[in-house]
Amino acid sequence: MLGERWLLSISVFVAALLAATLPPCSEPNAQQTKTAKRIWYKSDRSVEDSQNRTVTLRGNVEVWSGIHTLMADRVIWYQKRHLIVAEGKVVYLDQSGHTVFASRIELTDDLKKYVVKDLRMLLSDGSKAAAKSGVTDIGKQKRLRKVIFSPCKICKDAPNSPPLWRIKAQTLIHDEAQKKFIYKNAWLEVFGVPIIYTPYYKHPDPTVDRATGWLAWSYGMDSKLGYFVQMPYYFVFNDREDLTLTPMVSQKERLALFAEYRRQFDKGGLVVSGSYNFARRRDENNNPISGSETRGHLFAKFRYDLDDNWRVGANIFRASDKTYLRLYDISTAESLKSRVWAERFSDRSYLNVEGWSFQGLRAGDDEKTTPAVYPNIEFDTWGKPNGDLGRWRASAYTRWLSRDEGADSYRLSGRVGWRLPDTHFGGQVVDAVANLWGDFYYSRDLGLSNGQVYDGSATRFYPEFQVNWRYPFVKQLGSYQLVMAPRASLISVPVSLSQDKIPNEDSLSGELDQSSLFAIQPRSGRDRVETGTRVAYGLNVSLNSTRPWSAEAFLGQSFQLDRTVVADRVLGIRQGLSDIVGMLRVQASRYGSATYRFQYNIQDKTLSRSQFGFQAGVPEFRLTGVYDYFTTFRSDPITEAHQIRLGARSQVTSTWTVFGGALYDLRGNGLLEWQGGVEYRNECCRVRLSYQRHKFEDQSIGNRERFFLQIDLKYIGTVTKLKQ
């Protein structure tokens, strides 16, 4: 009995194995050829003539070999000639995913070569082609005569009308090995009207993401450049490396050459862009004078991971002069910052070695007084956590800053500290920090507040302490969760420091906000230290939901306990109460969001800073805006900004988009810039027309306006990103 069960099991297994490996034959008339080519076919009726070695198939015929498929009303297979002739409603699918429609087609019986007349072709990406005749060797070449090609859709309401654009050529060669379309004696037609003729033209086929060739040209008129045209050419070296060269010819500035090189490594990447312009010389008022001069710029970004711990990189930004970047609309930056660095990461330590170089682009910037910083070294390490006792921390910093004219300085700083971990009791959270700092400075040509120039050293040592307290409350309100979190910090630097002989290079600016209010040192940098004892306190309230709706608000202030502390107008800190800072943020699902921040001067009863930003709308109409007011107090006169920027974008239809924006100065300077434009985009082209007007207050650029037109046709002008 047991042997019979084993025999039955083996029989079932063998039957299943045969069913999985043998060709399908359940269809009526489905047959396999007797050759090694494994041609499969099925039809409603079939007649085999063994004498003439032909097979005739009629009615819903399907023939396939590998990934090639042929469908037709009638098929005759001439086995001696290795020829298949299909007639009727012929549909052929090749290995590239292209589909050929015809009334008659002749193929080799491996379905890899064919001759066809009056064909229509649907390419794998939706593009269409039609030809009077064609000869094809699959995997090598297709040669079509009297051909029309277009990636544009046909209008449903007028199917006989020409597409938006198309190429008509005497001959089209599809080189499948090189993945190129090659046209001979071709016209580019727009709405059926011939526009451009070329005896020879080529572009990549639909299977190609990146290919060497011309990109879309751009045209425009600029009040500073005159009429101009940009003609980018794209080079593909391999999957990870490419280059774009863009000659730009302008009426007033002659020829400029722009380039961008991109290279991706296994553990990093490199992007280098720049330009070269051999232009007319100009005086200080930007008026042309005799002679020529060389102008240009270089931007480079590089990063490389040497191993799991070490990383190196460089950001290089330089321009030949202060107005070049704005003239060619490359950048509106007021300064360029270059950096070269190497950094190391480990379990609890960090090391950074870097050098900085700066180039000022404002009218009053002097390159001789602009500093260079190298080397700048930072080292930070943490000890292992020791339970409730926390862990120690040690840091070391060094900086060398030099100028061609002006003060030079060297700084060496060190810190040892201890941090106690969060301690919880009754829902309250408390933690503490204690640090001991030491700084050594050596300066040359340092200007003091009394007007004297100082060469020499200065040192300072000071402790700093901080205790933080938080007490979050949570309440469920239906589908919403309300969180109220009062917090407070006691911050103390209990010494009086003389900082007159210490240069201030990195602590010139600061901002009192939700973050800096609770920082031990609210300023950026290390050169200036805030001393005294103060208490910072605030309340954070948030409302969250499972739906994408949320709101958050913060209100805070500090109180200075030390009556001898000198007021800091930059940070709004003085004896007694500081300025009040606040924030309100609302997120309203996909319909938009808004954020408001402010700093209120309780002494003058005025706002030192007021910023409001929002975005609202739906994809059909989107509106953005930023209102900005701030007053910055430094040793120089008050710097103030009071402006509003608005932008709008409307998706009028599925293909048409209208956009615009403006920047308005509320101090009396009026409209500083505005722009507007329209864009048409569909499956085969993009046309963008825009107008910009700028009002610059410094240097020789002055008022400026620009018209810009760009036309992108599919396969004729698109750069895709490098592979990840």
Sequence and secondary structure as in RCSB ss.txt:
>XXXX:A:sequence
MLGERWLLSISVFVAALLAATLPPCSEPNAQQTKTAKRIWYKSDRSVEDSQNRTVTLRGNVEVWSGIHTLMADRV
IWYQKRHLIVAEGKVVYLDQSGHTVFASRIELTDDLKKYVVKDLRMLLSDGSKAAAKSGVTDIGKQKRLRKVIFS
PCKICKDAPNSPPLWRIKAQTLIHDEAQKKFIYKNAWLEVFGVPIIYTPYYKHPDPTVDRATGWLAWSYGMDSKL
GYFVQMPYYFVFNDREDLTLTPMVSQKERLALFAEYRRQFDKGGLVVSGSYNFARRRDENNNPISGSETRGHLFA
KFRYDLDDNWRVGANIFRASDKTYLRLYDISTAESLKSRVWAERFSDRSYLNVEGWSFQGLRAGDDEKTTPAVYP
NIEFDTWGKPNGDLGRWRASAYTRWLSRDEGADSYRLSGRVGWRLPDTHFGGQVVDAVANLWGDFYYSRDLGLSN
GQVYDGSATRFYPEFQVNWRYPFVKQLGSYQLVMAPRASLISVPVSLSQDKIPNEDSLSGELDQSSLFAIQPRSG
RDRVETGTRVAYGLNVSLNSTRPWSAEAFLGQSFQLDRTVVADRVLGIRQGLSDIVGMLRVQASRYGSATYRFQY
NIQDKTLSRSQFGFQAGVPEFRLTGVYDYFTTFRSDPITEAHQIRLGARSQVTSTWTVFGGALYDLRGNGLLEWQ
GGVEYRNECCRVRLSYQRHKFEDQSIGNRERFFLQIDLKYIGTVTKLKQ
>XXXX:A:secstr
 HHHHHHHHHHHHHHHHHHHHS    STT EE SSTT  EEE SEEEEETTTTEEEEEEEEEEEETTEEEEEEEE
EEETTTTEEEEEEEEEEE TTS EEEEEEEEEETTSSEEEEEEEEEE TTS EEEEEEEEEETTTEEEEEEEEEE
 S   SS TTS  SEEEEEEEEEEETTTTEEEEEEEEEEETTEEEEEEEEEEEE TT S  SEE   EEEEETTT
EEEEE  EEEEEETTEEEEEEEEEETTTEEEEEEEEEEEETTEEEEEEEEEEEEEEE TTS EEEEEEEEEEEEE
EEEEE SSSEEEEEEEEEESSSSHHHHTTS   SEEEEEEEEEEE SSEEEEEEEEEEEE STT  TTTS EEEE
EEEEEEE    GGG EEEEEEEEEEEE SSS EEEEEEEEEEEEEEEEEETTEEEEEEEEEEEEEEEEEEEE TT
S EEEEEEEEEEEEEEEEEE  EEEEETTEEEEEEEEEEEEEE S    TTS  SS S    STTGGGSSS SSS
SS    EEEEEEEEEEEEEESSSEEEEEEEEEEEE  TT   BTTTTB SEE  EEEEEEEEEGGGEEEEEEEEE
ETTTTEEEEEEEEEEEEETTEEEEEEEEEEEE  SSS EEEEEEEEEEEEE SSSEEEEEEEEEETTTTEEEEEE
EEEEEE SSEEEEEEEEEEE  STT  EEEEEEEEEEETTBS       
